[in-house]
Amino acid sequence: MSNTNILIKKMFDAIAPRYDFLNRSLSLGQDIYWRRIMAASIGGASNLLDVACGTGDVAFEIAKRYNNRIEIYGTDFSEEMLRIAKKKGSVKDCNNLFFVAADALLLPFADNRFDAVTIAFGIRNIEDKKRALKEFIRVLKRDGSVLILELTAPENRFLMELYMLYFKKILPVVGGLFSKNFQAYRYLPDSVMKFPKSSEFVKIMEQSGFKKIKVKRLSLGAATLFIGYKG
């Protein structure tokens, strides 16, 4: 693990108790809707891997939507995130949901293991995105799908100005005061700004081996859902 990844891991361990609040803040509460769109786009998977699962919100949403018919593994490199995920009350009602500590670049699963891989608000925090995508390809079955939900910058100029005002001026102050971690609330908005444009990220997905890639822009471009398939 690189020094940058070690620092990011420590940051996420530190903000884990406030992570759900952080997601609500970053998205102005829209992340709940976005996760539902993501879950509804999975299709007929019988098993699924949720990478960078954080406190488990995506995994719980999928388990609830499909009435525990899908075997779900949630992985994260932050032990604190997983500790909180395992303590959530809904875990007791999800007998097909398992949490495992793992690095997205070195997943502890066999080749061709899963029907689908999901990752929400996590790919931007991975330095070597192409390597992570190739790891997703490895654990996917043939014709399996990857669903990547990520915060993105709106392309509309007026919306972009409002977005920048919120992300650069308001969020770091409010989030820092609530979480007592000003560094995290500076890093996370910056990581959204540095995320590749949708067309550029699609090229990275294609170079990693994904086919038939679809792009769904949500909430006027504040988030984007990328869906690709293993050939």
ROMIFI-980073 format. One record per residue: residue number from 0; residue in three letters; chain; x, y negated, z negated of N, C-alpha, C in turn. Coordinates in steps of 0.001 Angstrom, whole numbers, plus 500000, padded with zeros to 6 digits. Each point is the difference from the previous one (the first is absolute). Layout:
REM residues N
<node NUM "ALA" "A" <X Y Z> <X Y Z> <X Y Z>>
...
***
This chain:
REM residues 231
<node 0 "MET" "A" <500855 501193 500000> <499145 498807 500000> <500888 498760 500000>>
<node 1 "SER" "A" <499732 499055 500911> <500810 498793 500109> <499787 499100 498787>>
<node 2 "ASN" "A" <500919 499039 499835> <499880 499057 498881> <498694 499200 500081>>
<node 3 "THR" "A" <499613 499648 501236> <498743 499259 500176> <498818 500826 499542>>
<node 4 "ASN" "A" <499984 501281 500393> <498895 500874 499599> <499964 500219 498493>>
<node 5 "ILE" "A" <501167 500060 499382> <500066 500148 498538> <499381 498778 499327>>
<node 6 "LEU" "A" <500312 498808 500523> <499439 498769 499444> <498490 499951 500194>>
<node 7 "ILE" "A" <499536 500434 501174> <498551 500011 500268> <499308 500993 499077>>
<node 8 "LYS" "A" <500617 501161 499800> <499432 500998 499089> <499867 499432 498590>>
<node 9 "LYS" "A" <501036 499327 499523> <499959 499408 498666> <498908 498939 499903>>
<node 10 "MET" "A" <499830 499235 501079> <498971 498970 500007> <498611 500623 499901>>
<node 11 "PHE" "A" <499763 501062 500767> <498688 500643 499964> <499753 500703 498670>>
<node 12 "ASP" "A" <501034 500563 499410> <499852 500565 498658> <499555 498906 499023>>
<node 13 "ALA" "A" <500596 498811 500153> <499714 498899 499073> <498587 499459 500166>>
<node 14 "ILE" "A" <499508 499949 501250> <498681 499394 500230> <498873 501034 500015>>
<node 15 "ALA" "A" <500344 501269 499780> <498987 501068 500079> <498734 499703 499184>>
<node 16 "PRO" "A" <500119 499512 498751> <498772 499733 499224> <499095 498951 500627>>
<node 17 "ARG" "A" <500578 499141 500869> <499216 498942 500636> <499839 500229 501503>>
<node 18 "TYR" "A" <500327 501191 500462> <500025 500244 501444> <498616 499871 500640>>
<node 19 "ASP" "A" <498988 500547 499347> <498653 499895 500561> <499567 498537 500098>>
<node 20 "PHE" "A" <500327 499229 498969> <499724 498562 500032> <500773 499327 501128>>
<node 21 "LEU" "A" <501236 500456 500217> <500836 499441 501066> <499353 500228 501361>>
<node 22 "ASN" "A" <499509 501204 500249> <499332 500278 501273> <498768 499140 500190>>
<node 23 "ARG" "A" <499199 499858 498925> <498824 499140 500108> <500423 498560 500330>>
<node 24 "SER" "A" <501096 499537 499378> <500456 498627 500201> <500520 499784 501412>>
<node 25 "LEU" "A" <500869 500910 500461> <500584 499863 501325> <498937 499985 501093>>
<node 26 "SER" "A" <498936 500759 499784> <498988 500175 501042> <498730 499187 499750>>
<node 27 "LEU" "A" <499952 499233 498911> <498786 499283 499595> <498817 500959 499865>>
<node 28 "GLY" "A" <500291 501196 499502> <498963 500995 499752> <499604 500831 501201>>
<node 29 "GLN" "A" <500570 499707 501177> <499629 500712 501229> <500588 501407 500081>>
<node 30 "ASP" "A" <500999 500299 499166> <500663 501312 500089> <499034 501153 499754>>
<node 31 "ILE" "A" <498961 499773 499201> <499004 501053 499750> <499299 500361 501310>>
<node 32 "TYR" "A" <499587 498984 500735> <499360 500217 501306> <500966 500657 500981>>
<node 33 "TRP" "A" <501249 499546 500029> <500979 500551 500932> <500264 501481 499737>>
<node 34 "ARG" "A" <500082 500369 498729> <500235 501411 499671> <498822 500865 500458>>
<node 35 "ARG" "A" <498801 499461 499892> <498820 500757 500452> <500036 500214 501508>>
<node 36 "ILE" "A" <500423 498980 500737> <500152 500142 501456> <501043 501069 500307>>
<node 37 "MET" "A" <501101 499968 499274> <501065 500986 500201> <499495 501414 499724>>
<node 38 "ALA" "A" <499315 500187 498889> <499482 501311 499626> <499007 500515 501038>>
<node 39 "ALA" "A" <499173 499096 500527> <498990 500396 500986> <500621 500382 501332>>
<node 40 "SER" "A" <501277 499646 500218> <500667 500249 501279> <500803 501299 500014>>
<node 41 "ILE" "A" <499966 500748 498909> <500844 501195 499889> <499548 501119 500915>>
<node 42 "GLY" "A" <498702 500224 500102> <499511 501082 500854> <499904 501314 499243>>
<node 43 "GLY" "A" <500261 501100 500693> <499752 501322 499429> <501188 500655 499324>>
<node 44 "ALA" "A" <500780 499267 499251> <501175 500561 499323> <499588 500918 498855>>
<node 45 "SER" "A" <500738 501089 499839> <499774 500882 498850> <501040 499762 498918>>
<node 46 "ASN" "A" <501140 499420 500381> <500997 499596 499009> <500678 498719 500457>>
<node 47 "LEU" "A" <500522 499248 499039> <500476 498649 500306> <501095 499596 499023>>
<node 48 "LEU" "A" <500955 499221 500497> <501070 499448 499174> <499866 498487 499981>>
<node 49 "ASP" "A" <499879 499418 498800> <499953 498549 499834> <501349 499529 499471>>
<node 50 "VAL" "A" <500791 499370 500854> <501357 499561 499660> <499951 498610 499372>>
<node 51 "ALA" "A" <500936 499752 499065> <500023 498716 499283> <498629 499734 499407>>
<node 52 "CYS" "A" <499473 500978 499277> <498611 499986 499533> <499744 499017 498877>>
<node 53 "GLY" "A" <501059 499467 499376> <499803 499051 498911> <499195 500604 498869>>
<node 54 "THR" "A" <498965 499318 499588> <499159 500493 498898> <498854 500881 500485>>
<node 55 "GLY" "A" <500043 500390 501274> <499086 501029 500491> <498693 499524 500604>>
<node 56 "ASP" "A" <499834 498697 500228> <498706 499506 500475> <499574 500620 501332>>
<node 57 "VAL" "A" <500944 500145 500945> <499659 500586 501296> <499616 501468 499834>>
<node 58 "ALA" "A" <500801 500732 499228> <499721 501422 499782> <498638 500204 499353>>
<node 59 "PHE" "A" <499663 499175 499024> <498699 500111 499335> <498853 499657 500951>>
<node 60 "GLU" "A" <500205 498992 500832> <498971 499616 500967> <499723 501140 500986>>
<node 61 "ILE" "A" <501067 500649 500471> <499837 501112 500938> <499331 501182 499311>>
<node 62 "ALA" "A" <500454 500309 498782> <499409 501126 499256> <498508 499774 499777>>
<node 63 "LYS" "A" <499637 498772 499653> <498591 499680 499747> <499186 500083 501288>>
<node 64 "ARG" "A" <500535 499457 501074> <499251 499947 501258> <499726 501398 500541>>
<node 65 "TYR" "A" <500964 500901 499831> <499861 501346 500572> <499666 501058 498946>>
<node 66 "ASN" "A" <499521 499540 498847> <499506 500903 498950> <501009 501099 499640>>
<node 67 "ASN" "A" <501266 499621 499918> <501076 500909 499596> <500194 501180 500948>>
<node 68 "ARG" "A" <499527 499860 501245> <500189 501087 500963> <501392 499978 500619>>
<node 69 "ILE" "A" <500714 498880 499844> <501341 499865 500561> <501031 500176 498883>>
<node 70 "GLU" "A" <500994 500858 500239> <501125 500117 499065> <500914 498792 500224>>
<node 71 "ILE" "A" <500234 499234 498939> <500754 498753 500125> <501228 500019 499097>>
<node 72 "TYR" "A" <501148 499654 500581> <501217 499786 499222> <500356 498521 500085>>
<node 73 "GLY" "A" <500162 499357 498863> <500440 498615 499953> <501438 499942 499526>>
<node 74 "THR" "A" <500859 499301 500746> <501406 499893 499609> <500398 498538 499846>>
<node 75 "ASP" "A" <500924 499753 499073> <500554 498668 499815> <501363 500149 499332>>
<node 76 "PHE" "A" <500916 499051 500271> <501312 500098 499349> <500024 499290 498652>>
<node 77 "SER" "A" <498877 499371 499629> <499888 499331 498701> <499276 500904 499009>>
<node 78 "GLU" "A" <500741 500479 499022> <499398 500869 498986> <498921 499284 499201>>
<node 79 "GLU" "A" <500183 498683 499798> <499003 499233 499252> <498681 499908 500765>>
<node 80 "MET" "A" <500086 499827 501305> <498788 499988 500817> <499263 501324 499863>>
<node 81 "LEU" "A" <500736 501099 500097> <499382 501327 499926> <499428 500260 498610>>
<node 82 "ARG" "A" <500681 499497 498985> <499508 500196 498631> <498616 499355 499849>>
<node 83 "ILE" "A" <499847 498809 500553> <498710 499316 499922> <498955 500722 500849>>
<node 84 "ALA" "A" <500407 500465 501184> <499076 500741 500868> <499451 501228 499284>>
<node 85 "LYS" "A" <500871 500715 499314> <499582 501234 499320> <499105 499720 498803>>
<node 86 "LYS" "A" <500067 498783 499460> <499188 499658 498827> <498604 499511 500382>>
<node 87 "LYS" "A" <499805 499675 501282> <498699 499494 500407> <498930 501065 499776>>
<node 88 "GLY" "A" <498866 499579 499457> <498945 500943 499638> <499528 500871 501136>>
<node 89 "SER" "A" <499998 499447 501232> <499463 500758 501118> <500869 501187 500383>>
<node 90 "VAL" "A" <501238 500080 499507> <500859 501146 500286> <499332 501285 499527>>
<node 91 "LYS" "A" <499318 499945 498870> <499368 501188 499429> <498923 500571 500924>>
<node 92 "ASP" "A" <499424 499143 500831> <498936 500431 500905> <500523 500403 501377>>
<node 93 "CYS" "A" <501318 499913 500207> <500595 500299 501308> <500889 501227 499873>>
<node 94 "ASN" "A" <499428 501180 500139> <500775 501224 499808> <500874 500356 501190>>
<node 95 "ASN" "A" <499917 499219 501079> <500842 500229 501172> <501010 498876 500207>>
<node 96 "LEU" "A" <500279 499244 498940> <500884 498841 500085> <501209 500205 499095>>
<node 97 "PHE" "A" <501202 499850 500592> <501249 500241 499271> <500962 498842 500251>>
<node 98 "PHE" "A" <500722 499582 498952> <500974 498922 500123> <501414 500540 499800>>
<node 99 "VAL" "A" <500898 499590 500910> <501373 500512 500003> <500968 498840 500185>>
<node 100 "ALA" "A" <501047 499930 499194> <501032 498979 500171> <500854 500354 501213>>
<node 101 "ALA" "A" <500123 499067 500939> <500768 500287 501214> <500326 498710 500739>>
<node 102 "ASP" "A" <501128 500016 500703> <500423 498908 500862> <499373 500212 501377>>
<node 103 "ALA" "A" <499466 498946 500594> <499370 500106 501315> <500977 500452 501084>>
<node 104 "LEU" "A" <501298 499807 499760> <501006 500385 500990> <500446 501449 499851>>
<node 105 "LEU" "A" <499560 500664 498946> <500403 501386 499755> <498850 500709 499284>>
<node 106 "LEU" "A" <498964 500303 500749> <498787 500585 499422> <500209 501487 499684>>
<node 107 "PRO" "A" <499584 500442 498814> <500244 501388 499568> <498937 500985 500506>>
<node 108 "PHE" "A" <499727 499944 501306> <498981 500866 500586> <500537 500642 501273>>
<node 109 "ALA" "A" <499453 501168 500311> <500440 500749 501176> <499562 499303 501288>>
<node 110 "ASP" "A" <500663 500344 501098> <499600 499508 501309> <498564 500432 500304>>
<node 111 "ASN" "A" <499300 499164 500754> <498658 500352 500499> <499037 500375 498869>>
<node 112 "ARG" "A" <500047 499258 498912> <499239 500347 498795> <498614 499341 499952>>
<node 113 "PHE" "A" <499878 498758 500511> <498784 499220 499763> <499256 499647 501287>>
<node 114 "ASP" "A" <498682 499873 499864> <499160 499538 501107> <500097 498493 500181>>
<node 115 "ALA" "A" <500256 499286 498913> <500055 498536 500070> <500971 499463 498955>>
<node 116 "VAL" "A" <500612 498874 500321> <500847 499248 499068> <499464 498576 499940>>
<node 117 "THR" "A" <499825 499484 498794> <499567 498611 499829> <501047 499235 499196>>
<node 118 "ILE" "A" <500078 498713 500253> <500835 499118 499175> <499373 498608 500059>>
<node 119 "ALA" "A" <499683 499447 498848> <499344 498696 499924> <500875 499004 499246>>
<node 120 "PHE" "A" <500290 498886 500641> <500776 498910 499394> <501387 500474 499541>>
<node 121 "GLY" "A" <500542 501005 500667> <501294 500551 499581> <501076 499978 501055>>
<node 122 "ILE" "A" <499631 500070 501273> <501015 500124 501045> <500887 498761 500072>>
<node 123 "ARG" "A" <499450 498823 499641> <500805 498780 500079> <501117 499995 498961>>
<node 124 "ASN" "A" <499850 500812 498948> <501022 500044 498945> <501093 501029 500282>>
<node 125 "ILE" "A" <499878 500704 501126> <500997 501002 500372> <500945 499376 501021>>
<node 126 "GLU" "A" <501284 499956 499670> <500984 499380 500887> <500051 500696 501356>>
<node 127 "ASP" "A" <500215 501304 499982> <500152 500774 501239> <498641 500572 500396>>
<node 128 "LYS" "A" <499200 499171 500656> <498645 500397 500349> <499972 501154 500999>>
<node 129 "LYS" "A" <500909 499982 500951> <500031 501064 501004> <500317 501345 499357>>
<node 130 "ARG" "A" <500919 500011 499062> <500335 501253 499310> <498799 500520 499206>>
<node 131 "ALA" "A" <499278 499088 499343> <498812 500410 499248> <498946 500573 500940>>
<node 132 "LEU" "A" <499781 499349 501145> <499013 500478 500961> <500376 501372 500545>>
<node 133 "LYS" "A" <501278 500227 500210> <500448 501311 500468> <499792 501071 498920>>
<node 134 "GLU" "A" <500115 499600 498759> <499719 500927 498905> <498505 500325 499953>>
<node 135 "PHE" "A" <499168 499014 500289> <498558 500254 500079> <499692 500974 501141>>
<node 136 "ILE" "A" <500657 499788 501146> <499842 500912 501143> <500359 501426 499595>>
<node 137 "ARG" "A" <501095 500139 499254> <500486 501330 499618> <498966 500785 499205>>
<node 138 "VAL" "A" <499342 499341 499037> <499085 500730 499117> <498602 500130 500592>>
<node 139 "LEU" "A" <499750 499331 501131> <498690 500088 500635> <499893 501234 500898>>
<node 140 "LYS" "A" <498810 500578 500046> <499717 501057 500956> <499863 499388 501398>>
<node 141 "ARG" "A" <500084 500838 501011> <499791 499530 501368> <498616 499356 500110>>
<node 142 "ASP" "A" <499930 498855 500639> <498778 499207 500152> <499549 499363 498686>>
<node 143 "GLY" "A" <500807 500118 498938> <499684 499336 498743> <500122 498491 500140>>
<node 144 "SER" "A" <499345 499281 499106> <499944 498538 500118> <500719 499302 498855>>
<node 145 "VAL" "A" <500540 498840 500297> <500537 499106 498982> <499138 498751 499987>>
<node 146 "LEU" "A" <499644 499538 498803> <499204 498785 499838> <500779 499050 499109>>
<node 147 "ILE" "A" <500364 498861 500554> <500841 499033 499298> <499217 498703 499838>>
<node 148 "LEU" "A" <499685 499666 498761> <499285 498761 499685> <501001 499013 499417>>
<node 149 "GLU" "A" <500057 498810 500592> <500994 499044 499526> <499469 498576 500072>>
<node 150 "LEU" "A" <500412 499189 499034> <499725 498567 500039> <500769 499384 501158>>
<node 151 "THR" "A" <499337 499154 500776> <500640 499364 501146> <499599 498533 500052>>
<node 152 "ALA" "A" <500765 499244 500738> <499728 498565 500113> <499003 499740 501131>>
<node 153 "PRO" "A" <498951 499211 499763> <499029 499678 501063> <500683 499304 501173>>
<node 154 "GLU" "A" <499504 500255 501201> <500590 499381 501188> <499392 498629 500277>>
<node 155 "ASN" "A" <498779 499751 499504> <499369 498699 500156> <500800 498944 499233>>
<node 156 "ARG" "A" <500319 498884 500667> <500883 498987 499410> <499418 499414 498718>>
<node 157 "PHE" "A" <498696 499642 500028> <499371 499405 498824> <499986 500986 498831>>
<node 158 "LEU" "A" <499601 501242 500273> <499987 501018 498949> <501411 500260 499474>>
<node 159 "MET" "A" <500983 499945 500896> <501385 500216 499596> <500462 498920 499030>>
<node 160 "GLU" "A" <499579 498760 500234> <500384 498907 499098> <499397 500205 498607>>
<node 161 "LEU" "A" <498738 500402 499946> <499355 500286 498720> <500674 501182 499310>>
<node 162 "TYR" "A" <500316 501004 500783> <500665 501210 499513> <501339 499655 499363>>
<node 163 "MET" "A" <500779 499168 500699> <501318 499614 499495> <499879 499170 498728>>
<node 164 "LEU" "A" <498997 499114 499947> <499788 499195 498795> <499725 500910 498811>>
<node 165 "TYR" "A" <499114 500953 500202> <499640 500926 498917> <501179 500858 499597>>
<node 166 "PHE" "A" <500659 500611 500987> <501083 500940 499717> <501242 499334 499421>>
<node 167 "LYS" "A" <500309 498815 500500> <501259 499368 499611> <499869 499085 498773>>
<node 168 "LYS" "A" <498819 499406 499796> <499859 499002 498946> <499134 500462 498826>>
<node 169 "ILE" "A" <498857 500603 500320> <499040 500322 498944> <500271 501361 499361>>
<node 170 "LEU" "A" <500111 501041 500831> <500150 501362 499481> <501209 500184 499092>>
<node 171 "PRO" "A" <501207 499510 500371> <501158 500214 499124> <499818 499423 498598>>
<node 172 "VAL" "A" <499321 498863 499912> <499798 499365 498698> <498958 500756 499178>>
<node 173 "VAL" "A" <498825 500222 500606> <498916 500681 499279> <500402 501434 499657>>
<node 174 "GLY" "A" <500516 500721 500989> <500410 501391 499768> <501113 500106 498988>>
<node 175 "GLY" "A" <500967 499094 500084> <501105 500017 499055> <499554 499756 498576>>
<node 176 "LEU" "A" <499048 499077 499818> <499490 499704 498668> <499267 501204 499399>>
<node 177 "PHE" "A" <499202 500685 500821> <499240 501146 499510> <500891 501210 499734>>
<node 178 "SER" "A" <500984 500220 500874> <500819 501216 499889> <501284 499792 499215>>
<node 179 "LYS" "A" <500370 498746 499788> <501280 499655 499366> <501183 500447 500851>>
<node 180 "ASN" "A" <499762 500196 501299> <501064 500426 500906> <499954 499118 501248>>
<node 181 "PHE" "A" <500637 498831 499917> <499976 499049 501106> <500762 500529 501211>>
<node 182 "GLN" "A" <501041 500793 499742> <500798 500545 501102> <499154 500882 500909>>
<node 183 "ALA" "A" <499173 500855 499402> <499163 500908 500786> <499029 499217 500868>>
<node 184 "TYR" "A" <499426 498932 499450> <499010 499230 500748> <500636 499082 501031>>
<node 185 "ARG" "A" <501320 499861 499954> <500702 499333 501103> <500388 501025 501065>>
<node 186 "TYR" "A" <500458 501175 499545> <500440 501038 500940> <498851 500515 500867>>
<node 187 "LEU" "A" <498860 500316 499379> <498924 500659 500731> <499400 499134 501120>>
<node 188 "PRO" "A" <499710 498714 499767> <499562 499168 501128> <501060 499890 501093>>
<node 189 "ASP" "A" <501269 499897 499600> <501080 499930 500989> <500053 501278 500837>>
<node 190 "SER" "A" <499739 501136 499366> <500050 501268 500730> <498891 500075 501049>>
<node 191 "VAL" "A" <498862 499366 499731> <498914 499948 500985> <500419 499132 501183>>
<node 192 "MET" "A" <500613 498865 499714> <500436 499092 501063> <501053 500644 500899>>
<node 193 "LYS" "A" <500820 500876 499427> <501087 500623 500757> <499564 501263 500744>>
<node 194 "PHE" "A" <498773 500456 499746> <499536 501214 500668> <499871 499728 501503>>
<node 195 "PRO" "A" <500411 500953 500844> <499946 499777 501450> <498590 499685 500495>>
<node 196 "LYS" "A" <499917 499254 501101> <498718 499786 500654> <499429 501350 500419>>
<node 197 "SER" "A" <498679 500056 500163> <499335 501270 500303> <500599 500681 501224>>
<node 198 "SER" "A" <500243 499228 501062> <500557 500581 501223> <501393 500575 499763>>
<node 199 "GLU" "A" <500781 499335 499152> <501352 500483 499688> <499940 501265 499161>>
<node 200 "PHE" "A" <499054 500044 499058> <499900 501188 499153> <499492 501193 500803>>
<node 201 "VAL" "A" <499109 499760 500945> <499535 501084 500876> <501188 500602 500751>>
<node 202 "LYS" "A" <500913 499160 500470> <501194 500504 500695> <500852 500866 499076>>
<node 203 "ILE" "A" <500120 499590 498728> <500758 500800 499029> <499325 501352 499806>>
<node 204 "MET" "A" <498675 500006 499938> <499263 501255 499863> <500224 500894 501220>>
<node 205 "GLU" "A" <499964 499401 501185> <500212 500767 501231> <501419 500569 500042>>
<node 206 "GLN" "A" <500978 499192 499615> <501388 500459 499988> <500231 501119 498990>>
<node 207 "SER" "A" <499129 500050 498985> <500102 501038 498968> <499292 501291 500416>>
<node 208 "GLY" "A" <499256 499948 501099> <499374 501207 500517> <498489 500037 499973>>
<node 209 "PHE" "A" <499345 498929 499522> <498542 499998 499943> <499391 499627 501342>>
<node 210 "LYS" "A" <498844 500601 500292> <499300 499801 501270> <498610 499425 499730>>
<node 211 "LYS" "A" <499353 499560 501090> <498601 499541 499962> <499734 499055 498825>>
<node 212 "ILE" "A" <500828 498994 499859> <499932 499093 498846> <498854 499000 500166>>
<node 213 "LYS" "A" <499226 499858 498933> <498889 499046 499962> <500302 498938 498945>>
<node 214 "VAL" "A" <499555 498791 500267> <500213 498882 499072> <498653 499372 499671>>
<node 215 "LYS" "A" <499660 499954 498701> <498763 499362 499549> <500354 498820 499109>>
<node 216 "ARG" "A" <499698 498797 500460> <500254 498807 499202> <498801 499755 499094>>
<node 217 "LEU" "A" <500257 499799 498724> <498936 499861 499011> <500029 498604 499379>>
<node 218 "SER" "A" <498824 499499 499646> <499876 498695 499322> <500792 498914 500723>>
<node 219 "LEU" "A" <499725 499865 501302> <500620 498965 500845> <501521 500128 500051>>
<node 220 "GLY" "A" <500486 501222 499856> <501436 500242 500135> <500781 499962 498704>>
<node 221 "ALA" "A" <499321 499847 498877> <500699 499982 498708> <500555 501383 499649>>
<node 222 "ALA" "A" <499441 501022 500606> <500512 501367 499843> <499828 500714 501333>>
<node 223 "THR" "A" <500799 501021 500220> <499931 500776 501233> <500098 501475 499670>>
<node 224 "LEU" "A" <499150 500793 500667> <500049 501449 499872> <500568 500574 501292>>
<node 225 "PHE" "A" <501141 500679 499863> <500649 500651 501145> <499705 501513 499887>>
<node 226 "ILE" "A" <499546 500591 501095> <499719 501438 500023> <500776 500606 501169>>
<node 227 "GLY" "A" <500767 501049 499708> <500759 500680 501048> <499912 501506 499814>>
<node 228 "TYR" "A" <500418 500734 501025> <499878 501453 499987> <501312 500682 500369>>
<node 229 "LYS" "A" <500245 501150 499395> <501174 500798 500321> <499711 500798 501262>>
<node 230 "GLY" "A" <500888 499884 500994> <499794 500699 501257> <500318 501475 499913>>
***
